[in-house]
Amino acid sequence: MIYADYNATAPLRPEAREAMIAALDIGANPSSVHGPGRKARKMLETARRQVASAISAVPQDLIFTSGGTEAIALALNGVVRQLEKKCTLLVSAIEHEAAAKNAGFSGAAVQTVYVTSTGQADLDELSNRLASWDTDKNGTPVLVLMLANNETGVIQPVAEAASIVRAAGGLTICDGVQGLGKIPLNVSLLGVDYLALSAHKAGGPQGAGALWLRSGAPLKASLLGGGQERSLRSGTENLAGLTGFGAAAEASIADLSKFEKLAKHRDAMEVRLKAEGGVTVFGEGAPRLPNTSNFAYGGFRAETQVMAMDLAGIAVSSGSACSSGKVKRSLVLSAMGADDALAESAIRTSFGWRSEPEDFDRTADVWLKALHQRKTKETA
């Protein structure tokens, strides 16, 4: 089986597995003061340092969560509650549902930040909007902009956008889930106030994540209880999951140069698919994650392609894994201006740390064969 769905979940790295087994062997609560508890606490704080180092942050600014969705929800709801709803959430049109839906249920006013045809946030439109921003009427502007899109791999101009928002007296929440371990990350250079992370996109386990917040950034806890994680996220920490997260983050950063080389093979695959299959590649005019390709052949339905690829031993997806079993037109591609026929025909390949150069060639072979068979049936 060729696994080409890393943006949904990356296979567990061996470093993460080893760290998790060691944590499970301790079998103690990191909040306990006895010997085993102190060992557990030491492992937890080691993981915190590893994850913080991966984004060039200080460990004390990192809050562990159950995953990326909770981290995003904590940031969104925590900011809105701390500001007593005296704010407006500026949510990009290509955000993950974790951001879009939590924004809608936050109780704050919500406005859409539009994107260009290449899938990047429209900075001119954002700048013009904030130039005439009425704080008395609209409250603090809070930008919600992901670092890299999970469907297209398009990298967003987060630093530039955050600078525009900061000049208007606002805050920026960034979903960095797809960026960790795929591109270099430095929270100071990004200039954001909050950054959400997830373990399983970087080769760690599912069910572990983190929220980095700038020191002094407003945030009100959503989960109350024993006071863990600086009382911003109570609940006994998932020691095994978080130690796996730390180990995966460290390993993925050490592997960045190898990961960057995936772009060469991805680009060659796309050249072939366009030449022999006539596909449209989404976001190719913008900076993208090295591992991701989202392409479509109008009228060739996505679910048909996914099934054909699966039967041939290649795992790909059609959009976000959070909609698994509900293949539907991509809102991300629609926001980029794709018509319905094209958006409903898009599939995503995403490779990663275990991928080999021949995997890209084989993926192209299988997809082109599936297209040929479809065309043959149509003309029969």
C-alpha positions in Angstrom: 0.0 0.0 0.0 1.3 3.5 -0.9 0.1 5.9 1.8 -0.5 9.3 0.3 -2.8 10.9 3.0 -0.3 12.4 5.4 -2.3 15.6 5.7 -5.0 13.5 7.3 -2.7 11.6 9.6 1.0 10.9 9.3 2.1 7.3 10.2 3.5 7.2 13.8 7.2 7.8 13.9 9.4 5.2 15.7 10.7 7.9 18.0 7.2 8.7 19.1 6.3 5.1 19.7 9.3 4.6 21.9 8.6 7.7 23.9 5.0 6.6 24.4 5.9 3.2 25.6 8.3 4.7 28.2 5.5 7.0 29.4 3.0 4.1 29.7 5.6 2.1 31.7 5.6 4.9 34.4 1.9 4.7 35.0 1.7 7.8 37.2 0.0 11.2 37.2 2.3 14.1 36.4 0.5 16.2 39.1 1.5 13.7 41.8 4.4 14.7 44.1 5.8 11.2 44.8 8.7 9.7 42.9 6.7 8.1 40.0 4.7 11.3 39.7 7.9 13.4 39.4 9.2 11.1 36.7 5.9 11.6 34.8 6.2 15.4 35.3 9.8 15.3 34.0 8.6 13.5 30.8 5.8 15.9 30.3 8.0 18.9 30.6 10.6 17.3 28.2 7.8 17.0 25.7 6.8 20.7 26.3 10.4 21.7 25.6 10.6 19.6 22.4 7.3 21.0 21.0 8.2 24.6 22.0 11.7 24.2 20.4 10.0 23.1 17.1 8.3 26.5 16.8 11.2 28.5 18.4 9.1 29.3 21.5 9.7 29.2 25.2 8.1 26.1 26.9 6.1 28.1 29.5 4.0 29.7 26.7 2.7 26.2 25.5 -0.6 24.8 26.7 -1.2 21.1 26.0 -4.6 20.0 24.6 -6.3 16.9 23.2 -5.5 18.0 19.7 -5.6 20.7 17.1 -9.4 21.2 17.2 -9.3 21.8 21.0 -6.4 24.1 20.6 -8.2 26.2 18.0 -11.4 26.2 20.1 -9.5 27.2 23.2 -8.0 30.2 21.4 -11.2 31.3 19.7 -13.5 30.9 22.7 -10.9 32.0 25.2 -10.2 35.3 23.4 -13.9 36.0 22.8 -14.7 35.4 26.5 -11.8 37.4 27.8 -12.7 40.3 25.5 -16.4 39.9 26.7 -17.5 39.6 23.0 -16.2 43.1 22.2 -14.5 41.9 19.1 -15.1 40.7 15.5 -13.6 37.5 14.2 -12.1 37.9 10.7 -12.1 34.3 9.5 -10.5 33.4 6.2 -12.7 31.6 3.7 -10.4 28.5 3.6 -10.3 27.8 7.3 -10.7 24.3 8.7 -14.1 23.6 10.1 -12.6 23.6 13.6 -12.0 27.3 13.2 -15.1 28.2 11.1 -17.6 26.4 13.3 -16.1 27.5 16.6 -16.1 31.1 15.4 -19.8 30.7 14.5 -20.7 29.4 17.9 -18.4 31.8 19.9 -21.0 34.5 20.2 -18.8 37.1 18.6 -19.5 38.9 15.3 -17.9 37.1 12.3 -16.7 38.5 9.0 -15.1 36.5 6.1 -11.6 37.2 4.8 -11.6 36.4 1.1 -8.9 34.6 -0.8 -7.3 35.0 -4.2 -7.7 32.5 -7.0 -4.4 30.9 -5.9 -5.9 30.3 -2.4 -4.0 32.9 -0.4 -5.7 35.4 1.9 -6.3 38.7 0.0 -4.1 41.1 2.0 -5.2 44.1 0.0 -8.8 43.5 0.9 -7.9 42.9 4.5 -5.8 46.0 4.7 -8.5 48.2 3.1 -11.1 46.8 5.6 -9.0 47.5 8.6 -8.0 51.0 7.4 -11.6 52.1 8.1 -12.1 49.9 11.1 -14.5 51.3 13.7 -13.4 49.9 17.1 -16.3 51.4 18.9 -18.7 49.7 16.6 -16.9 46.4 15.8 -14.6 45.9 18.8 -11.1 44.4 18.6 -10.4 42.8 15.2 -9.3 39.1 15.6 -7.9 37.5 12.5 -8.3 33.7 12.2 -5.9 32.5 9.5 -4.3 29.1 9.0 -0.7 28.7 8.3 -1.1 26.1 5.4 -4.3 24.8 4.0 -5.0 21.1 4.6 -6.6 20.5 1.2 -4.4 22.5 -1.2 -1.2 22.9 0.8 -1.2 26.6 0.0 0.9 28.5 2.6 -0.7 31.7 3.8 1.0 35.1 4.2 0.5 34.9 8.0 3.3 37.2 9.0 2.1 40.0 6.6 -1.5 39.5 7.7 -0.6 39.5 11.4 1.3 42.8 10.9 -1.7 44.4 9.3 -4.0 43.3 12.1 -1.5 44.3 14.8 -1.3 47.8 13.3 -5.1 48.0 13.7 -4.8 47.0 17.4 -6.0 43.5 16.7 -4.9 39.9 17.4 -4.2 36.9 15.2 -5.1 33.3 15.8 -3.2 30.9 13.5 -4.0 27.2 12.9 -0.5 25.9 12.4 -1.6 22.2 12.4 -0.4 21.5 8.8 2.8 23.4 9.1 4.5 21.6 12.0 7.3 19.3 10.7 6.7 20.4 7.1 8.0 23.9 7.0 10.3 25.9 9.4 8.2 27.5 12.1 9.2 30.5 14.3 6.4 32.2 16.3 8.3 35.4 16.6 8.7 35.7 12.8 5.1 34.8 12.3 4.0 37.6 14.6 0.8 35.8 15.7 -0.7 35.8 19.2 -1.9 32.2 19.2 -0.7 29.1 17.3 -2.6 25.8 17.3 -0.7 22.5 16.8 -1.5 18.8 16.5 0.7 15.8 17.1 -0.7 13.3 14.5 0.1 15.5 11.5 3.8 15.4 12.3 4.1 11.6 13.0 2.9 11.7 16.6 -0.2 10.0 18.0 -3.8 11.2 17.6 -5.4 12.9 20.6 -2.5 15.2 21.5 -2.1 18.9 20.6 -1.0 22.3 21.9 -1.8 26.0 21.9 1.0 28.4 22.0 0.0 31.9 23.1 2.1 35.0 23.2 3.0 36.1 26.8 0.3 38.5 27.9 -2.2 37.6 25.1 -5.8 37.6 26.4 -7.3 34.1 27.0 -9.9 32.8 29.4 -10.1 29.1 30.2 -12.8 26.9 28.7 -12.2 23.8 30.8 -12.1 24.3 34.6 -11.0 21.8 37.1 -7.7 20.8 38.8 -5.7 23.7 37.4 -3.4 21.9 35.1 -1.7 23.7 32.2 -1.6 27.0 34.1 -5.3 26.7 34.8 -6.0 27.4 31.2 -6.8 23.8 30.3 -7.6 21.7 33.3 -7.6 17.9 33.2 -5.0 15.3 33.7 -2.5 15.5 30.8 -2.3 12.7 28.3 1.2 11.7 29.2 1.8 9.0 26.7 0.2 11.0 23.8 2.2 14.2 24.7 5.5 12.5 25.1 4.9 11.0 21.7 4.0 14.5 20.4 7.3 15.9 21.8 9.4 13.1 20.2 7.6 13.4 16.9 8.0 17.2 16.8 11.8 16.8 17.5 12.2 14.1 14.8 10.2 16.0 12.2 12.2 19.1 12.7 15.4 17.1 12.3 13.9 15.7 9.1 12.9 19.0 7.5 15.5 19.0 4.8 14.4 15.6 3.6 10.8 16.7 3.7 11.5 19.7 1.6 12.9 17.4 -1.2 9.4 15.9 -1.7 8.5 19.0 -3.7 10.7 17.9 -6.5 8.9 14.6 -6.9 5.5 16.2 -6.4 6.1 18.8 -9.1 7.3 16.1 -11.5 4.1 14.1 -10.8 2.0 17.2 -11.5 3.8 17.9 -14.8 3.0 14.4 -15.9 -0.7 14.6 -14.8 -1.2 17.8 -16.6 0.5 16.7 -19.8 -1.1 13.2 -20.0 -4.3 13.8 -18.0 -5.2 17.4 -18.5 -5.7 18.0 -14.8 -6.1 21.4 -13.1 -3.7 21.7 -10.1 -5.1 24.0 -7.4 -2.8 26.5 -5.7 0.2 25.8 -8.0 0.8 29.6 -8.4 1.3 30.0 -4.7 3.9 28.7 -2.2 2.7 25.2 -1.1 3.7 22.6 1.4 6.3 20.3 -0.3 4.2 17.2 0.1 0.7 18.3 -1.1 -1.0 18.2 -4.5 -4.7 18.9 -5.1 -5.8 18.3 -8.6 -9.0 17.7 -10.6 -10.3 16.5 -14.0 -13.7 18.0 -14.5 -16.5 15.4 -14.4 -14.4 12.6 -12.9 -16.0 12.5 -9.5 -13.7 12.4 -6.5 -15.3 9.4 -4.8 -14.8 7.3 -8.0 -11.1 8.3 -8.1 -10.5 7.6 -4.4 -12.1 4.1 -4.7 -10.1 3.3 -7.9 -6.9 4.4 -6.2 -7.7 2.4 -3.1 -8.4 -0.7 -5.1 -5.0 -0.3 -6.7 -3.3 0.0 -3.3 -2.9 3.8 -3.0 -4.5 5.8 -0.2 -5.5 9.3 -1.2 -8.4 11.6 -0.1 -10.9 14.1 -1.4 -10.5 17.1 0.9 -10.5 17.1 4.7 -10.4 13.8 6.6 -12.9 15.3 9.0 -15.5 14.8 6.2 -14.6 11.1 5.7 -17.5 9.2 4.3 -19.2 12.5 3.2 -17.5 13.3 -0.1 -18.8 16.7 -1.1 -17.8 19.8 -3.0 -14.9 21.5 -1.3 -15.7 24.9 0.2 -12.0 25.7 0.0 -11.9 25.2 -3.8 -15.1 27.1 -4.2 -13.6 30.0 -2.3 -10.8 30.0 -4.8 -13.3 30.3 -7.6 -13.5 26.7 -8.9 -16.7 25.8 -10.5 -18.9 23.0 -9.1 -17.8 20.3 -11.6 -14.2 20.9 -11.0 -14.5 21.2 -7.2 -16.4 18.0 -7.0 -13.7 16.2 -9.0 -10.7 17.2 -6.8 -8.6 14.7 -4.9 -5.6 15.3 -2.7 -2.3 13.5 -2.4 -0.1 14.2 0.5 3.2 12.4 1.1 5.6 12.3 4.0 8.4 10.9 6.0 8.1 7.3 4.8 7.4 8.2 1.1 9.8 7.1 -1.6 10.4 8.8 -5.0 8.7 5.8 -6.8 5.5 6.4 -4.8 4.9 9.5 -6.9 5.4 7.7 -10.2 3.1 4.9 -9.1 0.4 7.3 -8.0 0.5 9.0 -11.4 0.4 5.6 -13.2 -2.7 4.5 -11.3 -4.5 7.7 -11.6 -3.9 8.0 -15.4 -5.0 4.4 -15.8 -8.3 5.2 -13.9 -8.9 8.2 -16.1 -8.2 6.1 -19.3 -10.7 3.5 -18.1 -13.3 6.1 -17.4 -12.9 7.6 -20.9 -13.1 4.2 -22.5 -16.4 3.5 -20.7 -17.8 6.8 -21.9 -17.0 6.1 -25.5 -18.1 2.4 -25.4 
